[in-house]
Amino acid sequence: MKFSVALNMERFSPARDMREVVDETLEIVRMVDAAGFETLWSAEHHTIEFTIAPNPFQLLTWWGSHTEQIRLGTATIVAPYWTPIRLAGEAALCDHLTEGRLEFGIARGAYQYEFDRMAGGIPQQEGVAYMKELLPAVQKLWAGDYAHEGKYYNFPLATSVPKPLQQPNPPIWVAARDPGTFDWAVRNGHNILSTPLSRPVAEVGILGDKFKKAVADHPNVPRPRFMMLRRTCVYERPQDWELPVRCSIDYGRSFENLFQNIGTVKNGFPEAVPYEAVANRTEYDPQAIRDNLVFGTPDEVIEKLMVYEAAGVDQFCLGLAFNLPFEVQKKSLSLFVKEVMPVFAARERDAAKEKSRAIA
């Protein structure tokens, strides 16, 4: 199992200087690259200060100029906010500017608040239909001249300018939680991005089973890769759990505002909705947060990650940004690199040796 990082620039108060956010983000970017993580992922969100990413391709190009080896991914492009020609060209240019390191992740979108402002108010659930029309059109534009007549997009003969550096295209990842999206993505040879959100650990196995079923249902398609994202914090002492749990709960109340469309947003800052307004209140119990998310000492985190490995996850993605103080993020990252990653690197080496012996 490989490791990646999802990094969001975030502000939870107008008193926080955006220049400080930029500087701190770049420091984390350099740490992640030097530590040997496989991929650094950026989201797309609009008009929301707690995820500042109006164009992930800008962020990835910036990060690419300050890194040497790490892959750079969109997690994710929100399909209904784009047109095929624009998306094909911007992604391909980003692939060139990052020297062929782009990982292209796409999703239907999550927040009705954004859909009301960016997608003409269509229901958020309709985003998956946009994605299923948009992505094949982008792939055809990457390949050459192509004209499209569809339900959501229409354009005469055109092509992507430029074409991607990676041929025939950058690796494609589709965000999925429901079985239908898993099936569609795997059937078309795309990798899978998924997240258990804040749900119990059993959700990891449930998502893993959806992936395994989709793979089994399409035996003629080479097995794609499977990434899973979860909020992560590593700390030295067991008693250090309270700060990340508190930050996660506060972050979650703002997330629920947008995810359930039940609160207000003032000047870009979503209000933290009352605990009583959250539909899935059991997931906000401090002990549940501590147990469900990848929070713990290095030994505890290693044990938790074994569940993801057993579920067939190829790449575990650390969700570092959830209003956790910057110095705590850095300490968590350092502990993960020093104490956790070597354990799984050793497991990978042992598995490779065992495979070689079996072949011999």
N, C-alpha and C positions, 0 to 999 in steps of 0.2 A: 504494500500500500504506500503510495506516494502522498506528498503533502503540498497544499497550496494555501494561499491567504486571500480572503476577500477584504478589501480595504476601502472604506468610505471616508470621504472628508465630511465632517459633521460639526454643526454648531447647535447648541441647545440654549444659547442665550445671546442676545444682541451685544452683550458686553464682550464677547469673545472675538478677538481680532481675526479676520479672515487670513491675514498674512501669517499669523501664528499657526493657523490650521494648515496652510500650505507648507510651511517649513517643517512641521511635525510629520506630515504625510510623507514628505520626501525622505526624512530620516528613517521612517519605517520601511519605505520602499528599498532603500539601500541595504538595510539590515536583512530584509527578506531575500534579496538577490544574493548577498554574500553568504547567507546560511545554506543555500542550495535547495530552497523550495522549488517545486516544479513550475508553478504558475501563480501569477498575481492577477486577481480578478477585480474588475470595476463594474459597478451597477450603472443603470440609467434611471435618473429621477429628475423631476422638474418642479420648481416652485416650493421645494421642501428643504429647509436648512439642515435637517438631520441626515440627509444623504445628498451631498452637493455633487451632482454628476450630470449636468444637462447634455453632455456629449462624451460618452466613455472613450471614443476614439481620440479625443483631445488628451484625455488623461493618460491613455496608454502610450501615445506618442511622447508625451512629456516623460513618463516613467521610463520609456525605452531609451531616452537620451541620457538617463542616469544609471542604467543597468547594463550588464554585459551578457547574461546568459538566461535569465528567467523568461519563461513564456508569459505572454500578456493577453488576458482574456476579457471579453465582455460578459458579465454575469448580472444582468443580461441586457441586450437590446430589447426594447418593448415594441413589438411588431406594429401595432396600430398607429404608432407615432411616425412611421416612416413610409416612404414610397420605394419601390424596388430599385429604380435607377440611382436615386440618391444613396441608398444604403449600400448597394453594390460598389459604387465608386468610392465612398468614404471608407468602407472597410478595406478595399483593395489598396488604397493609398496608405492607410494605417499599416497594412502588412509590409509595404515597402519601407515606410519610415521607421519601422521597428525591426528591419532586416529579417523579415520572414518569421516573426515570433508570434503572430496573431493567432489566438484561439477565439473562434466566432461563436458566442453564446447568444441565444435568442429565446424570448418568452412571450406569453400572451399579455403579461402585465398583471399587477396586483391591486392597485389602489383606484377605487372609483373616483376619489377626489381628483386624481390626475386625469383620468379618462374624461371627466367633465370639462377639463381645461385643455387637454391635448388631443382628444379624439372625438370631439363633437358630442360628448355625453353618451356615447354608446355604452351599453351594459358591459362591465368588465369581463363577464363570462364570454362575450362575443369575440374577445381578443384572440382566442385560439383559432377561429376561422380565418382571421387576418393572417396569423402566423403561417397557417397551412397553405395559403395562397402566396404570401410574400416570399417565403424561403425558397421554394422551387424556382420562382421567377428570378431571384437574385443569383442562384446557381447558374441558370441559363444565360444571364447577362455576363457572368464571369467567363462563360465558355465562348461567347461570340455574339453575333447579331441575333436579336430576338424581339418579336412583337408579342404583345400580351392583350388578351381580352378576357376579363374575369369579372367576378362579382364586385370586387373592391378596387381593382386597379385596371387601367386601360392605357396603353401607350403604343405608338407605332414602332417600327423597326429601330432598335438602338442596341448599344452594348455598354459594358462597364469600361470606363476610362478612369484610372488604368485597370489592367488586369492584375489579379493578385500575384505576388511574388511566389507564394507557395502554389504549386500546381497539383491537381486541377483547381484546388481552392484550399483555404485554411481549414483546419479541423472544425467541424460544426458540432455544437452542443445545443440541446433543446432542454429547457426547464420543464420538468414533469412531476406531477404528483398523482394525477388520475390515470387509471389503466389505459384509457384510450390514447392519451398523449404518449405514454410509454410505448404502446404498440406502434403508433404512427412513426415515432422517432426511430425506433429500432428497425422497423420495416424499411425505412429509407436510409439506413446505414449511419444514423447520427448518434453521437454520444449523448449521455444523459446527465443533466444537472438536477439535483433534488435536495430537499431539506425537510427534516422532521419538524421544523419550526420549534416550538417549545413543548411539544407533545412528549409523552412518556417514551422511555427507551424502546419499548416494544414497537414504536413507529418505525424505527430503523429497520427492523426485520420485515415489517409490512412493506416498506418501500423496496427493500431488497428482493422480496418475493415478487413484486410487480415487475421489477427489472428481469429477474430470472424467467418469469413466465413469458415476457415479451421476447426474450432471446430464444427460449425454447420453441415459441410459436413461429419463428422465422429461422429455421436451421440453415438455410442457404445464405444467410447474411452473416458476414464475419462479426464476431462478438464486438460490440462497441465498448467504450469505456464508461464508467459509472462514477460520478463525483457526488459527494454528499457534503453539505454545508451545515455547520452547527456553531453557535456561539461557544467560544473557548477562552478559558483563563486558567493558567497554571500559577500556583503560588507555593511558597516553601513550607508553610505550616498549615495544618488542618484548620486552625482557628481563623485563618485569613479569608474564609469563604464569604463573610458577610458583605464586604464591599462589592465584589462582582455580582453577587445575587441582588443586592439593592439596585445597582446600576441596571441590571438586566430587567428588573421589574419596572423601574421608571421608564426605561427605553420601550418596554413592551406596551405600557399604557399609551405612549405616543403612537406606536405602531398600530395598536388596535383602533385608535382614532381614524387612521387612514384605511386600514384593512377592512374594518366594518363600516366605515363612513358614518361614525356616530359622534364626532366632535367638531370643533372649529379649528381653523388655522389662522393665526394672526401674523401678518408680515413674514410669512414663511415658516413660522414656528407652530407645529401642531400642539394643541393643548394635551396634557396628560389626562386622559379621561378618568373619571372616578373609578376606583376599583370595582364598585358595585355595578358599573355599566359594562364591564367586560363579560362576554358571554361564556368564555372558557376559564372561569375564575380558578378552578383547581390547578391550572397550569401556572398560576401566579403565587401559589403557596411557596414560601421561601425554601422549604425542604424539597418540594417538587422541582424547583428551579435548580437547586444544588445537585439533585440526583439526575435530572433529565439532561441537563446541558453538560458540556465537557469542561466542567469546573473541577479543580482538585489539585492535590500535590502531584508531582510527576508520577509516582506509582499509581495513584488513583486514576490519573488521566490515561496512562498506559492500559490499565484494566478496562476502562471505558472504551478505548479505541479498538480493543479486541472485538467488541461487538460489531463495529463497522467493518472490520476486516472479514469477520465471519459472514456478514451480509453480502459480501461480494463487492464492496466498495474498492475501487482502484485508486481513487484520490480523495483524501479527506481534506476539506477546506476549513481553515480556522476563521471563524467570524470574530475578528479582533475588536471591531468598532461598535460599541453599544454604550457610548458615553462613559466608558472606562477612562479614568485619568491617564494621561499620556505616559507618565513614568511607570504606571502599573502595566500598561500595554507592553512597554519595552521589556519590563522584567518578565512578564508572562512569556513573551516571544523568546527571550534569551533562555529561560528555563526549558521551554519546549525544544529548542534547538539542541541544548546541551544534554538534557536528560531523557527526552522522549524519542526524538528522531533516530538516534543511534540504535535503539532497541528494534525498531522496525526495519532499519537498514540491515541489521544482523539477521533478522528473520527472513528478509528477502534473499540475502546471500545463502542462508541455509536451505531455503526452498529451491534455489537454483542448483545447488550442489546435489540435493536429493533428486531433482529432475534429471540431472546429468547421469547420476548413478543408475536411475531407473532405465534410461535410454540405453546405457551401456550394457 
